[in-house]
Amino acid sequence: MTQFVSTISGKVCYTWYMSATFISYRRNDSAGHTGRLYDHLCESLGEGNVFRDIDTIKPGSDFVDAVQDGIKHCSTLVVVIGNHWLTAEDESGRRLDHPLDYVRLEISSALKQGIQVLPVLVEGARMPDPTDLPEDIAPLARRQALQLSDDRWDYDVSRLISALAEPDITREYPQKTDAISTDDITAIAAHHIPSDKNTIEKKNKSRLISTLVLLMILSAGLVIWLWPGKQQPPASSKKIEEKTLPIETKEIVVIDNDSVKIERKWDESVIIEAKEAKEAKEAKEAKEAKEAKEAKEVKEIEVESIQFQNEITLLLDRARENLNRLQLTSPKEDNAVEKYRRILELQPGHTEALHGLEQVSRTYVGLATKAAEGNEFNKADSYLNLARSIKSDIPAIRQVEQLISSLRQRQEQAEKSAANREQKDVQSDLQSLEQEQSRLSCESGCKNEALQCEQKAQTIDCSMKKIQTQCDDMHNECLRDPQTLLTWGELGAAAECLGIYNQCKEQQLKACETSQSKQLTKCQTNLDSCLINCL
């Protein structure tokens, strides 16, 4: 706070003035950073000495005059520049190119009036080139900028406050000889605010001395006024002047031989809007982070799916090799059964793995049958137990069990009966067993053929990618057809060709699905016929 003493028409007026800092910014560019900066500056310079926005312009006031009037009462214009400050647009184009853009008006007014302009960069923004700015604010590009970094915010803000505390000695103030107006008072006050604590303490001491001198002068005047024979002067007159700035209400009251009273009222809507902008930005960042996380999870699932399919393919190849080498259940960790069971752990219900286990089980059933035919019933039981442990729901297992039991009984009877009769019965049983084995083998072959037929049907490619490739050529040929262009015109030809393209996709997809369905039906029909022939 600085004290000025001026003698006007024989009167002594003592007034104190506070300098003002005007913050210019775009709400959709740096509202959050500006709100944070505003709080720090208010804490250091005083809330009444920091202004932002022009929301307090009265209805009916000239917009340009209001901006210029608000700027001229400030000592420094702080221009907050973010990443979208230069390129911000509205329905008419880039906002800076509009002569009535409020940011452009604020900077232009400050430059014209010789007010100190201090660019402040946030969010890693860079100073614009003079060629990117309108001519009236191009000198802004030559001003030394100050960077406000989130990582060192407090340090950078302290540098800004130090810069604001230094008075702009290059600015000229109006000179009056016979009277001093409110505009003169405000203009002089706008450049004489000490912001740092040391300067304030010095000024307080100076103010105390000035107050003592003032009291002495008033005491002397009182003695002279009360001196006998002197005529008592009329009551002191009072002059009250009021000035309204664009961003706050300031009232200056000048009283003869008294001090100046200043009252300010700040518009809190800017703080609320900054808070809302910050919350919106945080919500947007949270949404983007969530979307990025979901995209990452989808990508990881796709990678896992590819790895999963590759592992299944590798296990199937190795299981087929084990099956061809009759490595059914041994060696312990390298056999067909272990591979097929691992596939079913990864993908329950896998068709080929289930069929492979069934094939292994049937192989053991066949070995059990041969052992039984050779009267090696213990060996037959061992093979049958292996078949049962692999896949117990095969009907042939029950049949072979009955066969082995029957053969055992017949063998025991043969030992008690005559050799010829026993031999005849055994041959008859063996013939029945051969017939049954032949039937089982026939059914197994039918099912293998049906499985191969179904796999062949599933190889028919009905994917949209293939169908689109086939229809793209037809679509492009239609677009290049001059007759179509001549008949339908450019827009009509495009619509006609698009209809042909969509019709092609529908026909191709329908034909492909029909072909696949027919092939599967044919596979089932052949299986039924084959099974009937096995009876």
C-alpha positions as CSV (number, residue, x, y, z in Angstrom):
1,M,0.0,0.0,0.0
2,T,1.5,3.4,-1.1
3,Q,0.6,6.8,0.2
4,F,0.3,9.9,-2.1
5,V,-0.1,13.5,-0.9
6,S,-1.4,16.0,-3.4
7,T,-2.4,19.7,-2.9
8,I,-5.4,20.6,-4.9
9,S,-7.0,24.1,-4.6
10,G,-5.5,24.6,-1.1
11,K,-6.7,21.3,0.2
12,V,-4.6,18.4,1.3
13,C,-5.9,14.9,0.3
14,Y,-4.3,11.7,1.7
15,T,-5.2,8.6,-0.3
16,W,-3.9,5.0,-0.4
17,Y,-4.0,3.0,-3.6
18,M,-3.6,-0.8,-4.4
19,S,-2.3,-1.9,-7.8
20,A,-4.4,-4.5,-9.7
21,T,-3.5,-7.6,-11.8
22,F,-5.9,-8.6,-14.6
23,I,-5.9,-12.3,-15.6
24,S,-6.8,-12.9,-19.2
25,Y,-7.6,-16.5,-20.2
26,R,-9.9,-18.8,-22.2
27,R,-12.2,-20.9,-20.1
28,N,-12.2,-23.8,-22.5
29,D,-8.4,-23.7,-22.6
30,S,-7.0,-23.1,-19.1
31,A,-9.9,-22.6,-16.6
32,G,-8.5,-25.1,-14.1
33,H,-5.0,-23.6,-14.1
34,T,-6.3,-20.1,-14.0
35,G,-8.5,-20.8,-11.0
36,R,-5.5,-22.3,-9.2
37,L,-3.3,-19.4,-10.1
38,Y,-6.0,-16.9,-9.0
39,D,-6.1,-18.5,-5.5
40,H,-2.4,-18.2,-5.1
41,L,-2.3,-14.5,-6.3
42,C,-5.2,-13.6,-4.0
43,E,-3.4,-15.1,-1.1
44,S,-0.2,-13.1,-1.8
45,L,-1.5,-9.9,-3.3
46,G,-5.0,-9.7,-1.7
47,E,-8.3,-10.7,-3.3
48,G,-9.2,-7.2,-4.2
49,N,-6.1,-6.7,-6.3
50,V,-6.5,-9.7,-8.7
51,F,-9.2,-9.6,-11.4
52,R,-10.4,-12.0,-14.1
53,D,-13.1,-12.1,-16.7
54,I,-15.5,-9.3,-17.7
55,D,-18.7,-10.8,-16.4
56,T,-19.6,-7.7,-14.5
57,I,-20.2,-5.6,-17.6
58,K,-23.6,-4.0,-17.1
59,P,-26.4,-4.7,-19.7
60,G,-26.4,-2.0,-22.4
61,S,-22.7,-1.1,-21.9
62,D,-20.4,-0.9,-24.9
63,F,-18.4,-4.1,-24.8
64,V,-15.2,-2.6,-26.2
65,D,-15.3,0.4,-24.0
66,A,-15.9,-1.8,-20.9
67,V,-12.9,-3.9,-21.7
68,Q,-10.6,-0.9,-22.3
69,D,-11.9,0.8,-19.1
70,G,-11.3,-2.4,-17.1
71,I,-7.8,-2.9,-18.4
72,K,-6.6,0.7,-17.9
73,H,-7.1,0.4,-14.1
74,C,-4.7,-2.5,-13.9
75,S,-0.9,-2.4,-13.6
76,T,-0.3,-5.8,-15.2
77,L,-2.2,-8.0,-17.6
78,V,-1.3,-11.7,-17.1
79,V,-2.2,-13.7,-20.3
80,V,-2.6,-17.4,-19.4
81,I,-1.9,-19.5,-22.6
82,G,-2.7,-23.2,-22.8
83,N,-2.4,-25.7,-25.7
84,H,-5.7,-24.5,-27.3
85,W,-5.4,-20.8,-26.6
86,L,-4.3,-20.0,-30.2
87,T,-6.5,-22.4,-32.1
88,A,-9.8,-22.0,-30.1
89,E,-12.7,-21.8,-32.6
90,D,-16.4,-21.0,-32.6
91,E,-19.0,-21.2,-35.4
92,S,-17.4,-18.2,-37.2
93,G,-13.9,-19.6,-37.2
94,R,-10.8,-19.0,-35.1
95,R,-11.8,-16.8,-32.2
96,L,-8.6,-14.6,-32.2
97,D,-9.4,-13.5,-35.8
98,H,-12.7,-12.0,-34.6
99,P,-12.2,-8.2,-33.7
100,L,-14.6,-8.5,-30.7
101,D,-13.0,-11.6,-29.2
102,Y,-12.7,-10.7,-25.5
103,V,-9.1,-12.1,-25.1
104,R,-7.9,-10.2,-28.2
105,L,-9.6,-7.0,-26.9
106,E,-8.0,-7.4,-23.4
107,I,-4.5,-7.8,-24.9
108,S,-4.9,-5.1,-27.5
109,S,-6.2,-2.6,-24.9
110,A,-3.3,-3.3,-22.6
111,L,-0.7,-3.0,-25.4
112,K,-2.2,0.3,-26.6
113,Q,-2.3,1.8,-23.1
114,G,1.3,0.8,-22.3
115,I,0.2,-1.7,-19.6
116,Q,2.7,-4.4,-18.7
117,V,1.7,-7.7,-20.5
118,L,3.1,-10.9,-19.0
119,P,2.5,-14.2,-20.9
120,V,2.1,-17.3,-18.6
121,L,2.4,-20.7,-20.3
122,V,0.6,-23.7,-18.8
123,E,0.2,-27.4,-19.8
124,G,3.5,-27.2,-21.6
125,A,2.2,-24.7,-24.2
126,R,4.6,-22.6,-26.3
127,M,4.6,-18.9,-27.2
128,P,2.8,-18.2,-30.5
129,D,4.7,-16.7,-33.5
130,P,4.0,-13.1,-34.4
131,T,2.7,-14.4,-37.8
132,D,0.1,-16.5,-36.0
133,L,-1.4,-13.5,-34.2
134,P,-3.6,-10.6,-35.4
135,E,-1.6,-7.4,-36.1
136,D,-3.0,-5.5,-33.1
137,I,-1.7,-8.2,-30.6
138,A,1.4,-9.4,-32.5
139,P,3.7,-7.6,-30.0
140,L,2.6,-10.2,-27.5
141,A,4.9,-12.7,-29.1
142,R,7.9,-10.5,-28.2
143,R,7.1,-10.5,-24.5
144,Q,9.2,-12.7,-22.2
145,A,7.0,-15.6,-21.0
146,L,6.9,-17.4,-17.7
147,Q,6.2,-21.2,-17.6
148,L,4.0,-22.6,-14.9
149,S,4.7,-26.3,-14.5
150,D,2.6,-28.7,-12.5
151,D,5.7,-30.4,-11.1
152,R,7.1,-27.1,-9.7
153,W,3.9,-25.0,-9.3
154,D,4.8,-23.3,-6.1
155,Y,8.2,-22.2,-7.3
156,D,6.9,-20.9,-10.6
157,V,4.1,-19.0,-9.0
158,S,6.5,-17.4,-6.5
159,R,8.6,-16.2,-9.6
160,L,5.4,-14.7,-11.1
161,I,4.5,-12.9,-7.8
162,S,8.0,-11.5,-7.7
163,A,7.6,-10.2,-11.3
164,L,4.2,-8.6,-10.4
165,A,5.8,-6.9,-7.3
166,E,8.2,-5.0,-9.5
167,P,6.6,-1.7,-10.7
168,D,6.5,-0.9,-14.4
169,I,8.5,2.4,-14.4
170,T,7.9,2.8,-18.2
171,R,4.2,3.5,-17.9
172,E,3.2,7.2,-18.0
173,Y,0.4,8.5,-15.7
174,P,-1.9,11.5,-16.3
175,Q,-0.7,14.8,-14.9
176,K,-3.3,17.3,-13.4
177,T,-2.6,20.8,-12.0
178,D,-5.9,22.1,-10.9
179,A,-8.0,19.0,-10.0
180,I,-7.6,15.3,-9.7
181,S,-10.4,12.9,-10.9
182,T,-11.3,9.4,-10.0
183,D,-9.8,8.1,-13.3
184,D,-6.5,9.8,-12.3
185,I,-6.5,8.3,-8.9
186,T,-7.2,4.8,-10.2
187,A,-4.6,5.2,-13.0
188,I,-1.9,6.3,-10.5
189,A,-2.9,3.6,-8.0
190,A,-2.7,0.9,-10.6
191,H,1.1,0.8,-10.6
192,H,2.1,1.3,-6.9
193,I,1.4,-1.8,-5.0
194,P,4.2,-3.6,-3.2
195,S,3.5,-7.3,-3.0
196,D,6.3,-8.7,-1.0
197,K,6.3,-8.6,2.8
198,N,9.6,-6.6,3.2
199,T,8.3,-3.8,1.1
200,I,5.0,-3.8,3.0
201,E,6.8,-3.5,6.3
202,K,8.9,-0.6,5.0
203,K,5.8,1.1,3.7
204,N,4.0,0.6,7.0
205,K,6.8,2.4,8.8
206,S,6.6,5.2,6.2
207,R,2.9,5.3,6.7
208,L,3.3,5.6,10.5
209,I,5.7,8.5,10.1
210,S,3.4,10.2,7.6
211,T,0.5,9.7,10.0
212,L,2.5,11.4,12.8
213,V,3.3,14.3,10.5
214,L,-0.4,14.5,9.6
215,L,-1.4,14.6,13.2
216,M,1.0,17.4,13.9
217,I,-0.3,19.4,10.9
218,L,-3.9,18.8,12.1
219,S,-3.0,19.9,15.7
220,A,-1.4,23.1,14.4
221,G,-4.4,23.8,12.2
222,L,-6.8,23.2,15.2
223,V,-4.8,25.7,17.3
224,I,-5.0,28.3,14.6
225,W,-8.7,27.7,14.0
226,L,-9.5,28.0,17.8
227,W,-7.2,31.1,18.2
228,P,-9.3,34.1,19.5
229,G,-10.2,36.6,16.8
230,K,-10.1,34.1,14.0
231,Q,-13.3,33.4,12.2
232,Q,-14.3,29.7,12.3
233,P,-14.2,28.2,8.8
234,P,-17.3,26.5,7.5
235,A,-17.6,22.7,7.9
236,S,-15.3,20.8,5.6
237,S,-16.7,19.7,2.3
238,K,-16.8,16.1,1.2
239,K,-16.2,14.7,-2.2
240,I,-17.3,11.2,-3.1
241,E,-16.5,9.5,-6.3
242,E,-17.3,6.0,-7.4
243,K,-15.8,3.8,-10.1
244,T,-17.0,0.5,-11.3
245,L,-14.5,-1.9,-13.0
246,P,-15.6,-4.6,-15.4
247,I,-14.8,-7.4,-13.0
248,E,-15.6,-5.9,-9.5
249,T,-17.2,-3.0,-7.8
250,K,-14.7,-0.4,-6.4
251,E,-15.9,2.6,-4.4
252,I,-13.4,5.5,-3.7
253,V,-14.4,8.1,-1.2
254,V,-12.2,11.2,-0.9
255,I,-12.9,13.4,2.2
256,D,-11.0,16.6,2.9
257,N,-8.2,16.1,5.4
258,D,-9.3,12.4,5.7
259,S,-8.4,9.1,4.2
260,V,-9.7,7.2,1.2
261,K,-12.2,4.4,1.7
262,I,-12.1,1.5,-0.8
263,E,-14.7,-1.3,-0.9
264,R,-14.7,-4.2,-3.3
265,K,-17.1,-7.0,-4.1
266,W,-15.8,-10.0,-6.1
267,D,-17.9,-12.1,-8.4
268,E,-17.7,-15.8,-7.3
269,S,-19.2,-17.2,-10.5
270,V,-15.7,-17.4,-12.1
271,I,-14.4,-19.6,-9.2
272,I,-17.5,-21.8,-9.6
273,E,-17.0,-22.1,-13.4
274,A,-13.3,-22.9,-12.9
275,K,-14.3,-25.6,-10.3
276,E,-16.8,-27.1,-12.8
277,A,-14.3,-27.0,-15.6
278,K,-11.8,-28.8,-13.4
279,E,-14.3,-31.5,-12.4
280,A,-15.3,-31.9,-16.1
281,K,-11.6,-32.3,-17.1
282,E,-11.1,-34.8,-14.3
283,A,-14.2,-36.8,-15.4
284,K,-13.0,-36.7,-19.0
285,E,-9.5,-38.0,-17.9
286,A,-11.1,-40.7,-15.8
287,K,-13.3,-41.8,-18.8
288,E,-10.3,-41.8,-21.1
289,A,-8.3,-43.8,-18.6
290,K,-11.2,-46.3,-18.3
291,E,-11.5,-46.7,-22.1
292,A,-7.7,-47.2,-22.4
293,K,-7.8,-49.8,-19.7
294,E,-10.7,-51.6,-21.4
295,A,-8.9,-51.5,-24.8
296,K,-5.8,-52.9,-23.1
297,E,-7.8,-55.7,-21.5
298,V,-9.5,-56.5,-24.9
299,K,-6.1,-56.6,-26.6
300,E,-4.7,-58.9,-23.8
301,I,-7.7,-61.2,-24.3
302,E,-7.1,-61.4,-28.0
303,V,-3.4,-62.2,-27.5
304,E,-4.4,-64.9,-25.0
305,S,-6.9,-66.3,-27.4
306,I,-4.3,-66.6,-30.1
307,Q,-1.8,-68.3,-27.7
308,F,-4.7,-70.6,-26.6
309,Q,-5.5,-71.7,-30.2
310,N,-1.8,-72.2,-31.0
311,E,-1.4,-74.4,-27.9
312,I,-4.4,-76.5,-28.8
313,T,-3.1,-77.0,-32.4
314,L,0.3,-78.1,-31.2
315,L,-1.3,-80.6,-28.7
316,L,-3.5,-82.1,-31.5
317,D,-0.5,-82.6,-33.8
318,R,1.4,-84.4,-31.1
319,A,-1.6,-86.5,-30.0
320,R,-2.0,-87.7,-33.6
321,E,1.7,-88.7,-33.7
322,N,1.3,-90.6,-30.4
323,L,-1.8,-92.3,-31.8
324,N,-0.1,-93.4,-35.0
325,R,2.8,-94.8,-32.9
326,L,0.3,-96.6,-30.5
327,Q,1.7,-94.5,-27.6
328,L,-1.8,-94.6,-26.1
329,T,-1.1,-94.2,-22.3
330,S,2.7,-94.5,-22.2
331,P,5.2,-93.0,-21.9
332,K,3.8,-91.3,-18.8
333,E,3.9,-87.6,-20.0
334,D,4.1,-88.2,-23.8
335,N,1.1,-90.2,-24.9
336,A,-2.1,-89.6,-26.8
337,V,-4.4,-89.7,-23.8
338,E,-2.5,-87.0,-21.9
339,K,-2.6,-84.7,-24.9
340,Y,-6.3,-85.2,-25.5
341,R,-7.1,-84.6,-21.8
342,R,-5.0,-81.4,-21.8
343,I,-7.0,-80.1,-24.8
344,L,-10.3,-80.8,-23.0
345,E,-9.0,-78.9,-19.9
346,L,-8.3,-75.9,-22.1
347,Q,-11.4,-76.2,-24.2
348,P,-14.1,-78.6,-22.7
349,G,-16.2,-80.4,-25.4
350,H,-13.5,-80.2,-28.1
351,T,-14.8,-82.5,-30.8
352,E,-11.5,-84.0,-32.1
353,A,-10.2,-84.5,-28.6
354,L,-13.3,-86.4,-27.6
355,H,-13.2,-88.5,-30.7
356,G,-9.5,-89.2,-30.1
357,L,-10.2,-90.5,-26.6
358,E,-13.0,-92.7,-28.0
359,Q,-10.6,-94.0,-30.6
360,V,-8.0,-94.9,-27.9
361,S,-10.7,-96.6,-25.8
362,R,-11.9,-98.6,-28.8
363,T,-8.4,-99.7,-29.5
364,Y,-8.1,-101.1,-26.0
365,V,-11.5,-102.8,-26.5
366,G,-10.1,-104.5,-29.6
367,L,-7.0,-105.6,-27.8
368,A,-9.2,-107.0,-25.0
369,T,-11.2,-108.9,-27.5
370,K,-8.1,-110.4,-29.1
371,A,-6.8,-111.4,-25.7
372,A,-10.1,-113.0,-24.8
373,E,-10.1,-114.9,-28.1
374,G,-6.7,-116.3,-27.1
375,N,-8.1,-117.3,-23.7
376,E,-5.9,-114.6,-22.0
377,F,-8.7,-113.4,-19.9
378,N,-6.5,-111.5,-17.3
379,K,-4.8,-109.6,-20.1
380,A,-8.3,-109.0,-21.6
381,D,-9.5,-107.6,-18.3
382,S,-6.4,-105.3,-18.1
383,Y,-7.1,-103.9,-21.6
384,L,-10.8,-103.5,-20.8
385,N,-10.0,-101.5,-17.5
386,L,-7.8,-99.1,-19.5
387,A,-10.6,-98.7,-22.1
388,R,-13.0,-98.0,-19.2
389,S,-10.7,-95.5,-17.5
390,I,-10.3,-93.5,-20.8
391,K,-14.0,-93.4,-21.9
392,S,-16.4,-95.5,-20.1
393,D,-19.6,-94.7,-22.1
394,I,-18.7,-96.7,-25.1
395,P,-21.3,-99.5,-25.7
396,A,-18.6,-101.9,-27.0
397,I,-17.0,-102.1,-23.5
398,R,-20.1,-103.6,-22.0
399,Q,-20.4,-106.0,-25.0
400,V,-16.8,-107.1,-24.6
401,E,-17.3,-107.6,-20.9
402,Q,-20.2,-109.8,-21.6
403,L,-18.2,-111.6,-24.3
404,I,-15.3,-112.2,-21.9
405,S,-17.6,-113.5,-19.2
406,S,-19.3,-115.7,-21.7
407,L,-16.1,-117.1,-23.0
408,R,-14.9,-117.7,-19.5
409,Q,-18.0,-119.6,-18.7
410,R,-17.8,-121.6,-21.9
411,Q,-14.2,-122.4,-21.2
412,E,-15.1,-123.8,-17.9
413,Q,-17.9,-125.7,-19.4
414,A,-15.5,-126.9,-22.2
415,E,-13.3,-128.4,-19.5
416,K,-16.2,-130.4,-18.2
417,S,-17.7,-131.2,-21.6
418,A,-16.4,-133.1,-24.5
419,A,-13.7,-131.5,-26.6
420,N,-15.7,-131.6,-29.9
421,R,-18.7,-130.0,-28.4
422,E,-16.7,-127.4,-26.6
423,Q,-14.7,-126.6,-29.7
424,K,-17.9,-126.2,-31.7
425,D,-19.4,-123.8,-29.1
426,V,-16.2,-121.8,-29.0
427,Q,-16.1,-121.5,-32.8
428,S,-19.7,-120.4,-32.8
429,D,-19.0,-117.8,-30.1
430,L,-15.9,-116.7,-31.9
431,Q,-17.8,-116.3,-35.1
432,S,-20.4,-114.2,-33.2
433,L,-17.6,-112.2,-31.7
434,E,-16.0,-111.7,-35.1
435,Q,-19.3,-110.6,-36.5
436,E,-19.7,-108.2,-33.5
437,Q,-16.2,-107.0,-33.9
438,S,-16.8,-106.5,-37.6
439,R,-19.9,-104.5,-36.9
440,L,-18.1,-102.4,-34.3
441,S,-15.2,-101.8,-36.7
442,C,-17.7,-100.9,-39.4
443,E,-19.5,-98.4,-37.2
444,S,-16.1,-96.9,-36.2
445,G,-15.2,-96.4,-39.8
446,C,-18.6,-94.8,-40.5
447,K,-18.1,-92.3,-37.7
448,N,-14.6,-91.5,-38.9
449,E,-15.9,-90.8,-42.4
450,A,-18.7,-88.7,-40.9
451,L,-16.2,-86.7,-38.8
452,Q,-14.0,-86.0,-41.8
453,C,-17.1,-85.0,-43.9
454,E,-18.2,-82.5,-41.2
455,Q,-14.6,-81.1,-40.9
456,K,-14.6,-80.6,-44.7
457,A,-18.0,-78.8,-44.5
458,Q,-16.7,-76.5,-41.7
459,T,-13.8,-75.5,-44.0
460,I,-16.2,-73.7,-46.3
461,D,-15.3,-70.0,-45.7
462,C,-18.5,-67.9,-45.2
463,S,-16.7,-65.0,-43.6
464,M,-17.8,-61.4,-44.6
465,K,-14.2,-60.6,-45.5
466,K,-14.1,-63.1,-48.3
467,I,-17.6,-62.2,-49.5
468,Q,-16.7,-58.5,-49.4
469,T,-13.7,-59.2,-51.6
470,Q,-15.8,-61.0,-54.1
471,C,-18.4,-58.2,-54.2
472,D,-15.9,-55.3,-54.2
473,D,-14.9,-56.2,-57.8
474,M,-18.6,-56.2,-58.9
475,H,-19.1,-52.8,-57.1
476,N,-16.0,-51.2,-58.7
477,E,-17.0,-52.6,-62.2
478,C,-20.4,-51.0,-61.7
479,L,-18.9,-47.6,-60.8
480,R,-16.7,-47.7,-63.9
481,D,-19.6,-48.6,-66.2
482,P,-20.3,-45.5,-68.3
483,Q,-23.7,-46.7,-69.2
484,T,-24.7,-46.8,-65.5
485,L,-23.4,-43.3,-65.0
486,L,-25.2,-42.1,-68.1
487,T,-28.5,-43.7,-67.0
488,W,-28.5,-42.8,-63.3
489,G,-26.3,-39.8,-63.0
490,E,-23.4,-39.6,-60.5
491,L,-25.4,-39.9,-57.3
492,G,-27.9,-42.3,-58.8
493,A,-25.1,-44.5,-60.1
494,A,-23.4,-44.6,-56.7
495,A,-26.7,-45.6,-55.1
496,E,-27.4,-48.2,-57.8
497,C,-23.9,-49.7,-57.4
498,L,-24.3,-49.8,-53.6
499,G,-27.5,-51.7,-54.0
500,I,-25.8,-54.2,-56.3
501,Y,-23.0,-54.5,-53.8
502,N,-25.4,-55.2,-50.9
503,Q,-27.4,-57.6,-53.0
504,C,-24.2,-59.4,-53.9
505,K,-23.2,-59.8,-50.2
506,E,-26.6,-61.2,-49.3
507,Q,-26.6,-63.7,-52.2
508,Q,-23.0,-64.8,-51.6
509,L,-23.6,-65.3,-47.8
510,K,-26.9,-67.1,-48.5
511,A,-25.2,-69.4,-51.1
512,C,-22.3,-70.1,-48.8
513,E,-24.5,-71.0,-45.8
514,T,-26.7,-73.1,-48.0
515,S,-23.7,-75.0,-49.4
516,Q,-22.4,-75.6,-45.9
517,S,-25.8,-76.7,-44.6
518,K,-26.2,-79.1,-47.6
519,Q,-22.8,-80.6,-47.0
520,L,-23.6,-81.2,-43.3
521,T,-26.9,-82.8,-44.2
522,K,-25.2,-85.0,-46.7
523,C,-22.7,-86.1,-44.0
524,Q,-25.5,-87.1,-41.7
525,T,-27.3,-89.0,-44.4
526,N,-24.1,-90.9,-45.4
527,L,-23.5,-91.8,-41.7
528,D,-27.0,-93.2,-41.3
529,S,-26.7,-95.3,-44.4
530,C,-23.3,-96.6,-43.4
531,L,-24.5,-97.6,-39.9
532,I,-27.4,-99.5,-41.5
533,N,-25.0,-101.4,-43.7
534,C,-23.0,-102.4,-40.7
535,L,-25.9,-104.4,-39.2
